[in-house]
Amino acid sequence: MSPPAAIGYLRRDVSGARQQWEENQMRSLAKRLGYRLLKTIVFSERTDKPLQRLIDVVQNTSAEAVFVPSLDHLGGQVPDVLVRVADVITVTPERTYARWIIPPDAPADMGSRWAR
């Protein structure tokens, strides 16, 4: 059985000069946690509907997780719609926001409050 697939995600405007280093950090953490990082999606502040586009990539690749350098790349919090389709794993601090933590009947805005 092959390792579960994952996607890396970062915002170019948030990373700045650290972009390459942050990509390497995501790749390294994904490997250490047993994921196969398929690709890293890089958007800018000008990208139209970045969250929906990221979700589309996750669903089209059947990725189990999305790795991000930090929550800053997601606007400071884990979007509930994203954690409903994939685990979200941050490099700094190293945290996992897992899909199974959200009860199926939870209100739409509960995801980031359940993860610790």
C-alpha positions as CSV (number, residue, x, y, z in Angstrom):
1,M,0.0,0.0,0.0
2,S,1.4,3.4,-0.9
3,P,1.6,6.3,1.6
4,P,-1.4,8.6,1.8
5,A,-1.3,11.5,-0.7
6,A,-0.9,15.1,0.5
7,I,-0.8,18.6,-1.0
8,G,1.4,21.5,0.1
9,Y,-0.1,24.9,0.1
10,L,1.4,28.4,0.6
11,R,0.8,32.0,-0.2
12,R,3.7,33.6,-2.0
13,D,3.0,37.0,-0.4
14,V,3.1,35.5,3.1
15,S,6.3,33.4,2.4
16,G,8.3,36.1,0.7
17,A,12.0,35.2,0.6
18,R,11.3,32.1,2.8
19,Q,9.2,30.4,0.1
20,Q,11.8,27.8,-0.9
21,W,12.7,27.1,2.7
22,E,9.0,26.7,3.6
23,E,8.4,24.3,0.7
24,N,11.3,22.2,1.9
25,Q,10.0,22.2,5.5
26,M,6.5,21.0,4.3
27,R,8.2,18.3,2.2
28,S,10.3,17.1,5.1
29,L,7.4,17.0,7.6
30,A,5.2,15.2,5.1
31,K,7.8,12.5,4.6
32,R,8.5,12.2,8.3
33,L,4.7,11.7,9.0
34,G,4.4,9.1,6.2
35,Y,2.7,11.2,3.5
36,R,3.5,11.3,-0.2
37,L,3.5,15.1,-1.1
38,L,2.1,15.2,-4.6
39,K,2.7,18.9,-5.2
40,T,2.8,22.3,-3.6
41,I,0.2,24.8,-4.6
42,V,1.4,28.4,-4.6
43,F,-1.0,31.3,-4.7
44,S,-0.7,35.0,-4.3
45,E,-2.9,37.6,-2.8
46,R,-4.4,38.2,-6.3
47,T,-5.5,34.6,-6.8
48,D,-9.3,34.4,-7.3
49,K,-11.1,32.1,-4.8
50,P,-7.9,30.5,-3.5
51,L,-9.7,28.3,-0.9
52,Q,-12.1,26.8,-3.4
53,R,-9.2,26.2,-5.8
54,L,-7.2,24.4,-3.1
55,I,-10.2,22.3,-2.2
56,D,-10.7,21.4,-5.8
57,V,-7.1,20.2,-6.0
58,V,-7.5,18.2,-2.8
59,Q,-10.6,16.5,-4.1
60,N,-9.2,15.9,-7.6
61,T,-6.1,14.3,-6.3
62,S,-7.8,12.4,-3.4
63,A,-5.3,14.0,-1.0
64,E,-5.7,13.0,2.6
65,A,-3.9,16.1,4.0
66,V,-2.9,19.6,3.3
67,F,0.5,20.8,4.6
68,V,1.0,24.5,5.3
69,P,4.0,26.4,6.7
70,S,1.7,28.1,9.3
71,L,-1.9,29.3,9.7
72,D,-0.8,32.6,8.3
73,H,-1.1,31.0,4.8
74,L,-4.7,30.3,5.5
75,G,-5.6,33.7,6.9
76,G,-4.8,32.9,10.5
77,Q,-7.2,30.0,11.1
78,V,-8.1,26.6,9.6
79,P,-11.1,27.1,7.3
80,D,-13.9,24.6,8.3
81,V,-14.7,23.8,4.6
82,L,-11.0,22.7,4.1
83,V,-10.8,20.5,7.3
84,R,-14.0,18.8,6.2
85,V,-12.2,17.4,3.1
86,A,-8.7,16.9,4.4
87,D,-6.5,17.0,7.5
88,V,-4.6,20.2,7.8
89,I,-1.1,20.0,9.1
90,T,1.0,23.0,10.0
91,V,4.7,23.0,10.1
92,T,5.1,25.8,12.7
93,P,3.8,25.1,15.2
94,E,3.5,21.4,14.3
95,R,-0.2,20.7,14.6
96,T,-2.8,18.5,12.9
97,Y,-6.3,19.6,12.5
98,A,-8.0,16.3,11.8
99,R,-11.3,15.7,9.9
100,W,-12.5,13.1,12.4
101,I,-12.5,15.6,15.3
102,I,-15.4,17.5,13.8
103,P,-18.7,15.8,14.7
104,P,-20.9,15.3,11.6
105,D,-23.7,17.3,13.0
106,A,-21.4,20.2,14.1
107,P,-22.3,23.7,13.0
108,A,-20.4,24.8,9.9
109,D,-18.0,27.1,11.9
110,M,-16.9,24.5,14.5
111,G,-13.8,22.9,12.8
112,S,-11.0,25.1,14.1
113,R,-12.4,25.2,17.6
114,W,-12.3,21.4,17.9
115,A,-8.6,21.0,16.9
116,R,-5.9,21.3,19.5
